[in-house]
Amino acid sequence: MRDTGSIEIDRPIDEVFRLTNEHVAEWSIIVVEDEVLDRKPEGVGTTFRTVTEDQGKRMEFRGVVTRYDPPHHNAVHLTGDMFDIETEYRFEDLSGRTRVTQRANVKGKGFFKVFMFLFGWMMGKSHCKATENELESLKRFCESSTAP
């Protein structure tokens, strides 16, 4: 299942890139823990652990940074028990404002793969709404943050 969303944030691109990548658990609605396990100097190859919670269900993912080009592009691969997620963020400078575009691809495993094949069309709308909510939360965080 693929999804794309975009939002404009009233903050410079360098700051939005940093806040998006370094404060995930603070701005995300579903990420409750985000821990770097092994930081690589160039970003790519950095590994981390993320815990999400949605409707009372917690899931843990292991992640690796697959692309890191500050302040324009960041991509990660998350591995979970039921599904894997490829997520990328693109950042575009709009003369002091920033457009953030998120693209995600969820690939089910085992029974969940069959479930997604059969019912993915129903899940698509809720997934799009979740992306919209996450980006709105990112916007609020970035525009009000005093985080270093």
trRosetta pair geometry for C-beta under 8 A, 3 or more apart (Angstrom, degrees):
i j d omega theta_ij theta_ji phi_ij phi_ji
1 105 7.3 163 81 -154 42 50
1 106 4.7 -9 56 55 94 102
1 116 6.1 -119 -30 -164 110 119
1 120 5.1 -162 -81 -155 111 114
1 123 6.4 -61 -109 96 162 117
1 124 6.4 -152 -153 -91 116 76
1 127 6.2 149 144 -18 134 175
2 103 7.4 -11 -168 -172 93 88
2 104 7.1 164 -152 89 49 53
2 105 5.0 -12 -101 -103 78 80
2 106 7.9 -165 -73 21 33 68
3 103 7.3 168 88 -152 50 47
3 104 5.0 -6 58 58 94 95
3 105 7.9 179 21 -77 65 40
3 106 7.9 23 4 -5 106 101
3 124 7.6 172 -84 -151 101 71
3 127 5.2 -136 -67 134 148 112
3 128 5.8 -161 -140 -87 117 63
3 131 5.2 -169 145 -41 131 150
4 101 6.8 -2 -171 -177 96 96
4 102 7.0 168 -150 89 48 55
4 103 4.9 -9 -103 -104 86 77
4 104 7.8 -180 -77 21 43 64
4 131 7.7 121 115 161 10 161
5 101 7.3 175 91 -151 40 55
5 102 5.2 -3 59 56 86 98
5 128 7.3 145 -71 -155 109 65
5 131 4.0 171 -19 141 142 117
5 132 5.7 -155 -134 -74 141 55
5 134 7.7 119 71 63 153 98
5 135 5.2 -143 128 -26 127 145
6 99 6.2 7 -175 -179 107 99
6 100 6.8 171 -149 89 58 49
6 101 4.3 -15 -100 -102 96 78
6 102 7.4 -175 -78 19 46 65
6 135 7.4 110 137 -147 6 159
7 99 7.3 172 88 -150 32 59
7 100 5.6 -10 59 57 80 93
7 135 4.2 157 -15 162 135 119
7 136 6.9 -172 -109 -72 154 47
7 138 7.0 140 64 73 143 110
7 139 5.3 -100 147 -59 139 122
8 94 6.6 -22 -140 25 110 161
8 97 5.7 22 -179 157 101 125
8 98 7.1 160 -154 84 57 40
8 99 5.2 -32 -97 -96 74 71
8 100 7.9 166 -95 16 24 70
8 139 7.9 51 84 -115 38 122
9 16 5.3 131 81 -110 142 133
9 97 6.5 166 82 -170 45 78
9 98 4.9 -18 60 64 97 92
9 99 7.8 166 16 -91 74 23
9 100 6.2 31 -7 -8 118 111
9 138 7.2 -76 -81 124 135 91
9 139 5.0 -152 -100 -122 91 75
9 142 4.9 10 -169 88 139 144
9 143 6.3 -146 -164 -55 86 93
10 97 5.4 -38 -111 -116 47 97
10 143 5.4 52 58 -112 93 111
11 15 5.1 -96 158 87 111 123
11 16 5.2 138 91 -60 107 94
11 19 7.8 6 116 17 154 144
11 97 7.2 61 32 -133 31 49
11 98 6.2 -38 76 13 68 114
11 142 4.9 -136 25 154 149 105
11 143 6.0 -148 -37 -91 113 56
12 15 5.0 82 68 14 84 105
12 16 7.0 -160 94 -7 39 91
12 93 7.8 5 -160 -128 66 94
12 96 5.9 -51 -86 -148 77 49
12 97 8.0 -62 -86 -76 34 13
12 98 6.7 75 163 -43 17 111
13 16 5.7 -59 -141 39 30 109
13 17 6.1 34 160 -22 67 106
13 71 4.8 124 138 117 97 134
13 72 7.7 10 175 -80 131 59
13 91 5.3 125 -154 151 97 118
13 92 7.5 -116 -106 107 124 15
13 93 4.4 -64 -37 -86 141 83
13 98 4.6 143 -91 -100 62 115
14 17 5.9 -55 -150 34 26 112
14 18 6.5 22 155 -14 62 109
14 70 7.6 56 -131 174 71 103
14 71 4.8 -114 -99 -72 51 157
15 18 5.8 -57 -147 39 31 110
15 19 6.0 25 159 -14 67 111
15 142 7.1 125 125 -160 97 98
16 19 5.9 -57 -139 42 28 107
16 20 6.0 33 160 -24 64 110
16 71 7.6 97 65 177 79 120
16 91 6.1 160 97 -137 115 127
16 98 4.2 -138 16 65 159 163
16 100 6.4 -138 161 -62 131 116
16 142 5.3 29 -114 -145 78 145
17 20 6.0 -59 -148 34 23 112
17 21 6.4 0 164 -1 61 115
17 70 5.6 126 146 -140 148 82
17 71 3.7 -145 -13 -152 157 89
17 72 7.6 -24 -95 -27 137 22
17 74 7.2 142 -155 -25 90 124
17 91 5.2 -74 -77 -29 95 171
17 98 7.9 -142 -36 -149 73 155
18 21 6.4 -74 -147 46 23 97
18 22 5.5 -14 175 10 67 123
18 70 7.9 45 -66 -136 73 123
18 71 7.7 -46 -31 -119 75 109
19 22 6.6 -65 -116 51 20 90
19 23 5.3 -31 -164 31 61 124
19 27 7.1 81 154 -35 96 143
19 141 6.6 174 163 123 125 105
19 142 5.1 142 92 -105 152 84
19 145 5.8 140 -129 62 139 164
19 147 6.3 120 -116 67 95 126
20 23 7.6 -21 -62 50 4 82
20 24 7.6 37 168 -83 45 71
20 27 7.4 -65 -116 51 48 153
20 74 7.4 168 107 39 119 147
20 89 6.1 -177 151 160 146 168
20 91 7.7 -165 17 -76 153 123
20 100 6.8 166 -89 -126 148 142
20 138 6.3 30 -108 -153 88 124
20 142 7.4 -4 -57 -76 78 122
21 24 7.2 -13 -159 -51 22 95
21 74 5.7 -148 -87 -121 123 170
21 89 7.9 -152 -68 53 90 146
22 147 7.9 178 98 139 109 132
23 26 4.2 -41 173 38 98 123
23 27 5.8 77 114 -11 98 100
23 141 7.0 -172 112 162 128 137
23 145 7.4 128 83 -132 171 150
23 147 5.6 45 -80 142 150 172
24 27 6.7 -78 -147 46 26 88
24 28 5.3 12 173 -15 71 124
24 31 5.2 -32 144 99 100 161
24 34 4.5 108 71 -68 117 171
24 50 7.4 -53 116 -119 147 117
25 28 6.3 -49 -113 40 24 106
25 31 5.1 -113 -99 122 59 102
25 32 6.4 45 -144 176 103 14
25 33 6.1 16 -105 -119 138 14
25 34 4.3 -156 -39 10 103 106
26 141 6.3 127 120 -143 93 137
26 145 8.0 87 127 -110 136 122
26 147 7.1 119 100 -71 169 151
27 137 5.5 140 172 133 74 93
27 138 4.9 70 157 -104 135 55
27 140 7.7 161 -143 69 92 80
27 141 3.6 -93 -107 0 105 167
27 142 7.3 28 -109 -37 146 74
28 31 3.7 43 86 28 147 103
28 34 8.0 105 24 -42 136 133
28 134 6.2 -2 -135 -141 73 98
28 137 6.6 102 -125 105 21 139
28 138 7.7 19 -77 -68 56 85
29 130 8.0 -142 68 -159 131 77
29 133 5.8 -20 -3 133 158 110
29 134 5.9 -118 16 -94 104 66
29 137 5.2 -169 -45 -43 93 163
30 52 4.6 17 147 -158 100 101
30 53 6.3 -167 -163 59 65 47
30 54 5.1 -3 -131 -69 118 94
30 130 7.6 16 -31 -167 136 114
30 134 7.3 -46 11 -91 100 109
31 34 5.6 26 167 -53 126 110
31 50 5.8 -53 -135 -166 107 108
31 51 7.3 110 -158 76 61 48
31 52 5.6 -47 -93 -98 50 75
32 51 5.3 -55 65 100 90 98
32 52 6.7 128 8 -133 85 22
32 53 4.9 29 -22 2 133 113
32 58 7.4 -61 37 -122 138 101
33 49 7.3 -17 121 114 108 91
33 50 6.7 163 91 -154 68 39
33 51 3.9 32 43 34 107 110
34 48 6.5 11 -174 168 74 130
34 49 7.7 174 -148 88 34 53
34 50 5.2 7 -107 -110 73 82
34 51 7.8 -132 -59 28 47 66
35 48 6.1 165 86 -161 45 82
35 49 4.8 -7 60 56 99 94
35 50 7.8 -173 25 -74 65 42
36 39 5.2 23 168 -62 136 95
36 46 6.5 -40 -145 178 104 111
36 47 7.6 113 -165 86 59 48
36 48 4.9 -47 -107 -100 45 98
37 47 4.5 -45 63 102 113 96
37 48 5.6 180 2 -101 85 31
37 49 5.9 83 -49 -18 113 92
38 45 8.0 -62 108 137 106 82
38 46 6.6 -169 94 -148 63 51
38 47 4.7 31 42 39 96 100
39 46 5.1 7 -130 -126 47 109
40 43 6.3 -64 81 37 94 7
40 44 6.4 -65 87 75 142 43
40 45 4.2 58 -30 79 161 102
40 46 4.7 -128 19 -63 87 70
40 65 7.5 -142 38 55 114 121
42 45 7.5 53 68 28 93 107
42 68 6.8 146 142 74 67 123
43 46 5.8 -55 -166 -10 39 122
43 65 5.5 -98 160 128 75 152
43 68 2.9 -117 124 103 139 165
43 70 7.6 165 -55 -26 158 99
43 74 7.9 -98 173 -122 136 92
44 65 5.6 -131 -117 110 35 98
44 66 6.7 25 -139 -170 89 17
44 67 6.5 8 -96 -105 105 22
44 68 5.2 -150 -51 19 69 104
45 64 6.7 -22 -142 -169 28 103
45 65 6.6 -34 28 65 24 89
46 64 7.1 154 80 -154 45 55
46 65 4.4 29 49 13 93 123
46 68 7.6 59 12 -47 117 150
47 62 7.0 -9 -170 -179 103 92
47 63 6.7 155 -157 86 55 54
47 64 5.2 -23 -100 -97 73 76
47 65 7.9 -124 -68 5 32 76
48 62 7.7 158 85 -162 42 50
48 63 4.7 -19 65 64 87 105
48 64 7.7 167 22 -81 71 32
48 65 7.8 61 0 -36 110 88
49 60 6.7 -12 -172 -169 97 101
49 61 7.3 158 -158 83 51 51
49 62 6.0 -28 -103 -107 69 60
49 63 7.2 177 -87 18 20 85
50 60 7.3 154 85 -156 47 53
50 61 4.7 -13 63 61 96 100
50 63 5.7 40 -4 -16 113 127
50 78 6.5 -49 44 -127 130 123
51 58 6.0 -3 -177 -168 103 103
51 59 7.2 166 -154 83 57 40
51 60 5.2 -25 -100 -100 78 73
51 61 7.7 179 -82 20 31 71
52 58 7.0 161 84 -150 47 53
52 59 5.2 -10 57 57 95 90
52 61 7.1 33 -7 -4 105 111
53 56 7.1 -5 -176 -126 97 10
53 57 6.9 164 -151 78 58 38
53 58 4.9 -21 -96 -94 85 73
53 59 7.9 170 -81 18 39 65
54 57 5.9 -26 67 59 69 89
54 59 7.8 -14 19 9 98 108
59 80 5.6 22 166 -150 119 134
59 81 7.1 -134 -150 30 98 99
59 82 7.2 -72 -131 23 136 111
60 80 7.0 156 88 -126 43 85
60 81 7.9 58 59 -16 76 101
61 78 4.1 8 172 -175 140 107
61 79 6.2 143 -161 65 78 38
61 80 4.5 -48 -97 -71 85 92
61 85 7.2 -29 -134 28 152 111
62 78 7.2 150 75 -155 36 58
62 79 5.0 -20 60 58 89 99
62 80 8.0 169 19 -73 64 46
63 76 5.1 8 -173 177 117 122
63 77 6.6 160 -150 82 66 46
63 78 4.6 -25 -93 -98 93 72
63 79 7.4 178 -80 15 42 70
64 76 6.7 160 80 -155 37 75
64 77 5.4 -9 56 55 88 94
65 68 5.3 23 163 -49 130 116
65 74 7.2 -56 -146 -164 104 87
65 75 7.3 113 -165 81 60 51
65 76 5.5 -45 -104 -98 49 83
66 75 4.7 -55 69 103 97 101
66 76 6.2 152 8 -115 88 23
66 77 5.3 71 -39 -17 127 98
66 86 7.9 -25 24 -142 153 91
67 73 5.8 -41 133 132 120 107
67 74 6.5 172 94 -149 79 25
67 75 3.9 41 37 31 105 106
67 88 6.9 15 52 -123 127 107
68 73 7.7 -176 -138 99 14 72
68 74 5.7 28 -111 -118 60 77
68 75 7.9 -124 -55 34 52 62
69 72 5.3 -37 111 63 103 93
69 73 4.3 21 53 54 109 97
69 74 7.4 -151 37 -66 61 52
70 74 7.9 34 -76 -65 62 100
71 91 5.6 -73 144 89 78 145
72 90 6.7 -6 168 -156 68 68
72 91 5.4 -138 -132 61 32 87
72 92 7.6 56 -138 -81 82 46
73 88 7.0 -10 -165 -174 87 105
73 89 7.2 163 -150 87 42 59
73 90 5.5 -6 -102 -110 78 68
73 91 7.1 -141 -58 21 38 81
74 88 6.9 168 91 -154 47 61
74 89 4.9 1 58 54 93 101
74 91 8.0 40 3 -15 94 109
75 86 7.2 3 -175 -177 105 82
75 87 6.8 177 -149 95 62 48
75 88 3.8 -17 -101 -102 95 90
75 89 7.4 -172 -76 21 52 59
76 86 7.8 179 90 -150 47 45
76 87 5.5 -4 57 61 87 92
76 88 7.8 170 18 -82 55 50
77 84 6.9 -2 -177 180 87 110
77 85 7.5 164 -157 86 44 51
77 86 5.6 -15 -107 -103 74 71
78 84 6.4 166 88 -161 60 60
78 85 4.3 1 54 55 111 96
78 86 7.9 -160 24 -70 73 28
78 87 7.0 24 -4 4 111 109
79 84 5.2 -14 -110 -112 56 97
80 83 5.6 10 65 63 113 52
80 84 6.5 -180 27 -85 74 43
80 85 7.3 36 -1 -5 113 95
81 109 7.4 -133 149 64 38 137
82 108 6.8 -36 157 -144 75 74
82 109 6.0 -174 -178 48 28 97
82 110 7.4 -87 -135 49 56 107
82 112 4.4 87 -175 -27 94 162
83 106 5.4 22 159 -177 139 93
83 107 6.0 163 -162 81 87 43
83 108 4.8 -45 -99 -105 104 45
83 109 5.8 -169 -87 1 42 85
83 112 5.7 -107 -55 121 96 142
83 113 7.9 150 -98 -70 87 69
83 116 7.7 96 -98 -48 131 144
84 106 7.5 160 83 -154 44 50
84 107 5.0 -11 59 59 92 99
84 109 7.1 82 -14 -43 85 110
85 104 6.1 -18 -168 -164 102 103
85 105 7.1 153 -155 77 53 48
85 106 5.3 -16 -102 -101 81 70
85 107 7.7 -174 -78 20 34 71
86 104 6.9 155 83 -155 55 49
86 105 4.5 -1 54 53 103 100
86 107 7.7 43 -6 -8 96 107
87 102 6.8 -14 -167 -167 97 95
87 103 7.2 163 -151 86 49 51
87 104 4.7 -7 -103 -104 82 86
87 105 7.9 -164 -70 25 46 61
88 102 7.3 162 84 -151 47 49
88 103 5.1 -4 56 56 93 97
88 104 7.9 -175 23 -75 58 47
89 100 6.1 -20 -165 -165 103 96
89 101 7.1 149 -156 77 51 49
89 102 5.5 -18 -100 -99 75 72
90 100 7.4 152 78 -156 50 45
90 101 4.6 -10 56 57 100 101
90 103 7.7 33 -5 -3 103 103
91 98 5.7 -19 -164 -169 93 116
91 99 7.4 150 -157 78 42 53
91 100 5.8 -11 -102 -102 71 70
92 98 6.8 142 69 -161 48 61
92 99 4.2 -12 57 57 107 102
92 100 8.0 -162 22 -68 75 29
92 101 7.4 39 -8 -7 110 105
93 98 6.5 -32 -105 -105 42 72
94 97 4.1 -38 78 75 110 92
94 98 6.3 -174 18 -84 94 18
94 99 5.7 88 -36 -22 124 92
98 142 8.0 -88 55 158 126 156
100 135 6.8 -178 90 -140 115 102
100 138 6.7 -87 78 119 161 143
102 131 6.3 -164 87 -160 126 107
102 134 7.4 -44 40 97 171 122
102 135 6.4 -147 8 -77 128 110
104 131 6.9 -156 18 -98 128 122
106 116 7.4 -153 112 -126 106 148
106 127 7.5 -122 5 -133 140 143
107 113 7.5 6 168 -108 65 96
108 112 4.0 -147 -158 118 109 86
108 113 3.6 173 104 -86 103 50
108 114 7.6 -126 118 13 142 37
108 115 6.7 -163 -150 56 159 86
108 116 4.1 -177 -23 2 142 136
108 117 7.7 -116 48 -25 140 77
109 112 5.8 30 55 55 53 109
109 113 5.7 29 -111 -41 5 106
110 113 6.1 138 55 7 24 101
110 114 7.9 -59 134 3 42 95
111 114 5.6 -55 -159 37 43 110
111 115 6.1 46 145 -22 72 106
112 115 5.1 -49 -143 38 38 118
112 116 6.2 42 155 -22 67 102
113 116 5.9 -52 -149 34 28 110
113 117 6.6 31 150 -21 61 105
114 117 5.6 -53 -151 33 33 114
114 118 6.4 21 155 -10 67 109
115 118 6.0 -64 -148 43 28 104
115 119 5.8 -31 174 33 67 111
116 119 6.9 -78 -121 61 20 72
116 120 4.5 50 178 -73 66 103
116 123 7.0 -61 -128 32 72 151
117 120 6.4 7 -95 -14 11 117
119 122 4.9 -42 -177 35 83 115
119 123 6.0 81 126 -22 86 101
120 123 5.4 -60 -143 41 39 110
120 124 6.3 61 155 -46 68 92
121 124 5.8 -31 -154 1 31 121
122 125 7.3 -54 -177 23 37 101
122 126 7.9 17 141 2 64 108
123 126 5.8 -66 -160 46 49 106
123 127 5.7 51 146 -27 80 110
124 127 5.6 -60 -146 37 28 112
124 128 6.3 29 157 -20 66 104
125 128 5.8 -52 -149 34 31 111
125 129 6.5 29 153 -17 64 106
126 129 5.6 -52 -148 38 35 113
126 130 6.3 41 150 -24 66 104
127 130 5.6 -51 -148 33 32 114
127 131 6.6 35 152 -20 64 102
128 131 5.7 -52 -151 34 32 112
128 132 6.5 34 150 -19 64 106
129 132 5.5 -52 -149 37 33 115
129 133 6.3 34 152 -19 66 105
130 133 5.7 -54 -148 37 31 112
130 134 6.3 33 153 -21 65 105
131 134 5.7 -53 -147 35 31 112
131 135 6.4 27 156 -15 65 107
132 135 6.0 -58 -148 39 28 108
132 136 6.4 30 153 -19 64 107
133 136 5.7 -53 -146 36 31 113
133 137 6.4 33 153 -20 64 105
134 137 5.7 -56 -152 36 31 112
134 138 6.4 35 149 -21 65 103
135 138 5.4 -47 -146 33 36 116
135 139 6.4 42 152 -22 64 101
136 139 5.6 -49 -151 33 33 115
136 140 6.6 33 152 -18 64 103
137 140 5.8 -51 -148 35 33 111
137 141 6.3 33 153 -18 65 107
138 141 5.7 -58 -148 38 30 111
138 142 6.1 24 159 -16 67 110
139 142 6.1 -59 -142 39 25 106
139 143 6.0 13 165 -10 64 115
140 143 6.3 -66 -143 43 23 103
140 144 6.1 -10 169 8 62 118
141 144 6.6 -83 -145 50 20 90
141 145 5.4 35 164 -52 66 114
142 145 5.8 -40 -127 11 23 119
